[in-house]
Amino acid sequence: MDIVIPLFDRFEPLDAIGPYEILAYVPGATVRFVTAEPGLVRDDLGALPVHVPTAYTEVERCDVLLVPGGGGIRPMLADPGFLDWVRRIHAGTRFTTSVCTGSIVLGAAGLLTGLTATTHWQAAAELESHGAVYTPERVVRHGRLITAAGVSSGIDMAVSLAALLTDELTARAIQLTTEYDPQPPFDSGSVAKASAEVVERARTLQLTTEYDPQPPFDSGSVAKASAEVVERARTLG
């Protein structure tokens, strides 16, 4: 099973690394990072350079395409060759997915026209400019198209995707293996929950993490997981 994540200068790190951590545990899966020009790719926060050895043009098909977002999506939106590649790859995937502003790339490629989709709350208008209908839901699925909201929501999406690619037991076991049992100290990870003061402060930051975890399963700790999930988790990794 081939899972491909295109990276670009100023990609949002958790958009890519969060789902990578989950999907790398899917039995039989290989996760590959690709980019326009092989070499060092820098993240949006500036301290996580990633060496990517493969050009996206070398990929002719994959089972899952996962497009992250970040401040560097502008060159991708203006690159007809990349958007054409996204369309061609999507034609043969089992699932085409995005995290955060990665959905704007899918929209620019014409994949979301007329569909409800999600993205980071600060990018809703831009997503709609490409023909999608924005919804603040954390994960939105239309058949083989799945979009996730801002940054941290990619982890929730990846756990759901793991269940689609395998089965619920395996996905729960991956959730337990990564101990994804979120208990954030504050309940302000979505616009609906945050105070006006928090929203205003968030607007002064770079695209914020939208950390409002809603994992699809409640099995992210040994205390919550069934014996069957714990046993499956021991077989992973």
C-alpha positions in Angstrom: 0.0 0.0 0.0 1.6 3.2 -1.2 0.8 6.5 0.7 2.2 9.7 -0.8 2.6 13.0 1.0 3.9 15.9 -1.1 6.0 18.5 0.8 6.9 22.0 -0.3 8.9 24.8 1.3 7.0 26.2 4.3 4.7 23.2 4.7 2.9 23.0 8.1 4.9 20.3 10.0 2.0 18.7 12.0 -0.2 18.5 8.8 2.3 16.0 7.4 4.0 14.4 10.4 0.8 13.8 12.4 -0.8 11.6 9.7 2.6 10.1 8.9 2.9 8.8 12.5 -0.5 7.2 12.3 -0.4 5.8 8.8 3.1 4.4 9.0 1.7 1.8 11.4 -0.9 0.5 8.9 0.2 -3.1 8.1 1.7 -3.3 4.6 1.8 0.5 4.1 4.7 2.5 2.9 4.6 6.3 3.4 6.6 8.4 1.0 7.3 12.1 1.0 7.7 13.7 -2.4 8.5 17.3 -3.6 9.0 19.4 -6.7 12.8 19.3 -6.6 14.4 16.5 -4.6 16.5 18.0 -1.7 16.0 19.8 1.5 12.4 21.1 2.2 11.9 23.5 5.1 8.8 23.7 7.2 6.6 26.8 7.9 8.1 27.2 11.4 11.6 27.1 10.2 13.4 24.6 12.3 12.4 21.2 10.8 14.2 20.7 7.5 13.3 17.5 5.8 15.4 15.8 3.1 13.1 14.5 0.4 14.7 12.3 -2.2 11.8 11.8 -4.6 10.2 14.2 -7.1 6.4 14.1 -7.3 6.8 13.6 -11.1 8.3 10.2 -10.3 5.0 9.0 -8.8 2.5 7.7 -11.4 0.0 6.2 -9.0 -0.6 5.6 -5.3 -3.2 4.2 -3.0 -3.5 7.3 -0.8 -2.6 10.9 -1.6 -2.4 13.2 1.4 -1.9 16.9 0.8 -0.8 19.0 3.8 -1.1 22.7 4.1 1.0 25.6 5.2 2.2 29.0 4.2 3.9 27.7 1.2 0.9 26.5 -0.8 0.8 29.6 -3.0 3.4 28.3 -5.5 1.5 25.0 -5.7 -1.7 26.8 -6.5 0.0 28.6 -9.3 1.7 25.5 -10.7 -0.5 24.0 -13.5 1.8 21.0 -13.7 1.4 20.2 -10.0 -2.4 20.6 -10.1 -2.5 18.4 -13.1 -0.5 15.8 -11.3 -2.9 15.9 -8.3 -5.8 15.3 -10.7 -4.0 12.4 -12.4 -3.0 10.7 -9.2 -6.5 11.2 -7.7 -8.0 9.3 -10.7 -6.3 6.1 -9.4 -6.3 6.5 -5.6 -8.3 4.6 -3.0 -8.4 7.9 -1.0 -7.4 11.4 -1.7 -7.0 13.5 1.4 -5.9 16.8 2.8 -5.1 18.5 6.0 -5.6 22.2 6.8 -5.1 24.4 3.8 -4.2 21.4 1.7 -7.9 21.3 0.8 -7.4 24.5 -1.1 -4.9 22.6 -3.3 -7.6 20.0 -3.9 -10.1 22.7 -4.6 -7.7 24.5 -7.1 -7.4 21.1 -8.8 -11.1 21.0 -9.3 -11.7 18.1 -7.0 -14.1 19.8 -4.5 -16.5 21.7 -6.7 -19.9 21.7 -5.1 -18.8 19.6 -2.2 -18.7 20.4 1.5 -15.1 20.4 2.7 -13.1 21.7 5.6 -9.9 23.6 6.1 -8.3 25.9 8.7 -10.9 28.3 10.0 -8.9 31.3 8.8 -8.8 29.9 5.2 -12.6 29.2 4.8 -13.2 32.0 2.3 -10.3 30.9 0.1 -11.5 27.3 0.1 -14.9 28.5 -1.1 -13.3 30.6 -3.8 -12.3 27.3 -5.4 -15.9 26.0 -5.5 -16.2 24.1 -2.3 -18.7 24.7 0.5 -16.9 25.3 3.8 -18.0 23.5 6.9 -16.3 23.7 10.3 -16.5 19.9 10.8 -13.2 18.4 11.8 -13.2 15.7 9.2 -15.4 15.6 6.1 -15.7 12.6 3.8 -17.2 12.3 0.3 -16.5 8.8 -0.9 -12.7 8.7 -1.5 -12.2 12.4 -0.8 -11.5 13.3 2.8 -10.6 16.8 4.1 -9.5 17.6 7.6 -9.6 21.0 9.3 -6.7 22.8 10.8 -3.3 21.2 11.6 -3.9 18.8 14.5 -7.2 17.5 12.9 -5.0 15.5 10.5 -4.4 13.0 13.3 -8.1 12.4 13.7 -8.4 12.0 10.0 -5.5 9.6 9.8 -7.0 7.3 12.5 -10.3 7.2 10.6 -8.4 6.6 7.3 -6.5 3.7 9.0 -9.8 2.1 9.8 -10.9 2.5 6.2 -7.7 1.0 4.9 -7.7 -1.9 7.4 -10.4 -2.4 10.0 -11.6 -0.7 13.2 -9.7 -3.1 15.5 -6.4 -2.2 13.8 -7.2 1.5 13.8 -8.0 1.4 17.5 -4.7 -0.5 18.1 -2.8 2.2 16.2 -4.5 4.8 18.3 -3.4 2.9 21.4 0.1 2.4 20.1 0.5 6.1 19.6 -1.3 6.7 22.8 -3.6 9.2 21.1 -5.9 9.9 24.1 -6.0 13.7 23.9 -6.7 15.7 27.0 -5.9 19.3 26.1 -5.5 21.6 29.1 -7.9 24.2 27.5 -11.1 23.8 25.6 -10.4 26.5 23.0 -9.4 24.5 19.9 -12.2 25.6 17.7 -13.8 29.0 16.9 -17.0 27.7 18.3 -15.4 27.1 21.7 -12.9 29.9 21.9 -13.6 33.3 23.5 -13.5 36.5 21.4 -10.2 37.4 23.1 -8.6 34.1 22.2 -9.8 34.3 18.6 -8.3 37.8 18.4 -5.0 36.7 19.8 -5.0 33.7 17.4 -5.3 36.1 14.4 -2.0 37.6 15.4 -0.2 34.3 15.1 0.7 32.2 12.1 -2.1 29.8 11.1 -2.9 28.2 14.4 -3.1 24.6 15.3 -6.9 24.3 15.7 -6.3 21.7 18.5 -9.8 20.5 19.2 -9.2 16.7 19.2 -12.1 14.4 18.2 -10.6 11.0 17.7 -12.9 8.5 16.0 -12.3 5.9 18.7 -11.9 6.1 22.5 -9.0 3.6 22.7 -6.0 5.8 23.1 -4.9 4.5 26.5 -4.6 1.1 28.0 -7.3 2.0 30.6 -9.8 2.6 27.8 -8.8 0.0 25.2 -10.3 -3.5 25.1 -8.1 -6.5 25.6 -8.4 -7.3 21.9 -7.2 -3.8 21.0 -4.3 -4.0 23.4 -3.3 -7.4 21.9 -3.5 -6.0 18.4 -1.4 -3.0 19.4 1.4 -5.3 20.6 1.7 -6.7 17.1 2.3 -3.3 15.5 5.6 -1.4 15.1 
